[in-house]
Amino acid sequence: MDKITDDVKKVLEKIQWGSVATASKDGVPNVSPKGSFKIVDEQTIQFADIFSEHTRKNLLENPRVAIDIVDAETASGYQLKGTATLADSGPAFDAAKEELAKMGFPAPKNLVTVTVTEVYSVKPGGN
């Protein structure tokens, strides 16, 4: 199982957003931009589901997810793959809701927690 490295954290802190790819149970893909990522530990990343009806529906049908973060300035970035769970209550959800409110965002529908199993460099010529 791959881990979220310090370099992944640095890229995410710099760009502060990425794309989340999901697929329905029938394999219909969806990609959605997200700006609410939080790295919890070396195996876990979270993001808020605020407006993403297709992402939510897909994750309920098929919890496999890919997250792409790229720093266009340095052409460096990563793809993280894993399995997602959704929560609409609990301490982590409440903390995310409070943090988003401070930034002027509406309450999330869910807090998505991804257990990361694979991390790939997307830098040209990367691993």
C-alpha positions as CSV (number, residue, x, y, z in Angstrom):
1,M,0.0,0.0,0.0
2,D,1.5,3.3,-1.1
3,K,1.6,6.3,1.3
4,I,0.9,10.0,1.0
5,T,4.4,11.5,1.1
6,D,5.6,14.9,2.2
7,D,6.0,15.9,-1.5
8,V,2.3,15.1,-2.2
9,K,1.4,17.3,0.8
10,K,3.5,20.1,-0.5
11,V,1.9,20.0,-4.0
12,L,-1.6,20.0,-2.5
13,E,-0.8,22.8,-0.1
14,K,0.5,24.9,-3.0
15,I,-2.3,24.3,-5.5
16,Q,-5.2,23.8,-3.0
17,W,-7.4,21.9,-5.4
18,G,-7.5,18.8,-7.6
19,S,-9.9,16.6,-9.6
20,V,-11.8,13.6,-8.3
21,A,-12.6,10.9,-10.7
22,T,-15.4,8.4,-10.0
23,A,-17.4,5.9,-12.0
24,S,-21.0,4.6,-11.7
25,K,-21.6,0.9,-11.1
26,D,-22.0,0.7,-14.9
27,G,-18.6,2.3,-15.5
28,V,-19.8,5.8,-16.6
29,P,-17.0,8.2,-15.6
30,N,-17.3,11.5,-13.8
31,V,-14.6,14.1,-13.0
32,S,-15.2,16.9,-10.5
33,P,-12.9,19.7,-9.2
34,K,-12.5,19.9,-5.5
35,G,-10.9,22.6,-3.3
36,S,-11.5,21.1,0.1
37,F,-8.9,18.4,0.5
38,K,-7.4,17.6,3.9
39,I,-4.7,15.1,4.4
40,V,-5.5,13.2,7.6
41,D,-2.5,10.9,7.7
42,E,-0.2,9.0,5.3
43,Q,-3.1,6.7,4.1
44,T,-6.1,9.1,4.3
45,I,-7.3,12.1,2.5
46,Q,-10.7,13.8,2.9
47,F,-12.8,16.2,0.8
48,A,-16.2,17.8,1.2
49,D,-19.1,16.8,-1.0
50,I,-20.9,20.2,-1.3
51,F,-22.4,20.4,-4.8
52,S,-21.4,17.1,-6.5
53,E,-24.5,15.0,-7.1
54,H,-22.8,12.8,-9.7
55,T,-19.7,12.2,-7.5
56,R,-21.9,11.3,-4.6
57,K,-24.1,9.0,-6.6
58,N,-21.1,7.2,-8.1
59,L,-19.4,6.8,-4.7
60,L,-22.5,5.2,-3.3
61,E,-22.6,2.8,-6.2
62,N,-18.8,2.3,-6.5
63,P,-16.5,3.5,-3.8
64,R,-13.3,3.4,-6.0
65,V,-11.9,6.8,-6.6
66,A,-8.9,8.6,-8.2
67,I,-7.7,12.1,-7.2
68,D,-5.4,14.1,-9.5
69,I,-3.4,17.0,-8.2
70,V,-1.0,18.9,-10.5
71,D,1.1,22.0,-10.0
72,A,1.1,23.5,-13.5
73,E,4.0,25.8,-12.7
74,T,6.4,22.9,-12.0
75,A,4.6,20.2,-14.1
76,S,4.7,18.1,-11.0
77,G,1.8,16.2,-9.5
78,Y,0.3,13.0,-8.3
79,Q,-2.6,10.7,-8.7
80,L,-4.0,9.0,-5.6
81,K,-6.2,6.0,-5.9
82,G,-8.3,4.4,-3.2
83,T,-11.6,3.6,-1.7
84,A,-14.1,6.2,-0.4
85,T,-16.6,6.3,2.4
86,L,-19.2,9.0,2.9
87,A,-20.3,10.5,6.3
88,D,-23.1,13.0,6.9
89,S,-22.6,13.2,10.6
90,G,-20.0,12.8,13.3
91,P,-17.0,14.8,14.6
92,A,-15.0,14.9,11.4
93,F,-18.1,15.9,9.4
94,D,-18.9,18.6,12.0
95,A,-15.3,19.9,11.8
96,A,-15.4,20.1,8.0
97,K,-18.8,21.8,8.1
98,E,-17.4,24.4,10.5
99,E,-14.2,25.0,8.5
100,L,-16.2,25.4,5.3
101,A,-18.6,27.9,6.9
102,K,-15.6,30.1,8.0
103,M,-14.6,30.2,4.3
104,G,-18.2,31.2,3.2
105,F,-19.2,27.8,1.8
106,P,-22.5,26.1,2.4
107,A,-22.7,23.0,4.6
108,P,-21.4,19.8,2.9
109,K,-23.8,17.0,2.1
110,N,-21.1,14.5,3.1
111,L,-17.5,14.3,4.1
112,V,-15.7,11.9,1.8
113,T,-12.8,9.9,3.4
114,V,-10.5,8.1,1.0
115,T,-8.2,5.3,2.1
116,V,-5.3,5.7,-0.3
117,T,-3.9,2.5,-1.7
118,E,-1.8,3.8,-4.6
119,V,0.1,7.0,-5.3
120,Y,1.6,7.7,-8.8
121,S,3.7,10.6,-10.0
122,V,2.1,12.4,-13.0
123,K,5.2,14.4,-13.7
124,P,6.3,13.9,-17.3
125,G,8.7,10.9,-17.2
126,G,7.6,10.1,-13.6
127,N,7.2,6.7,-12.1
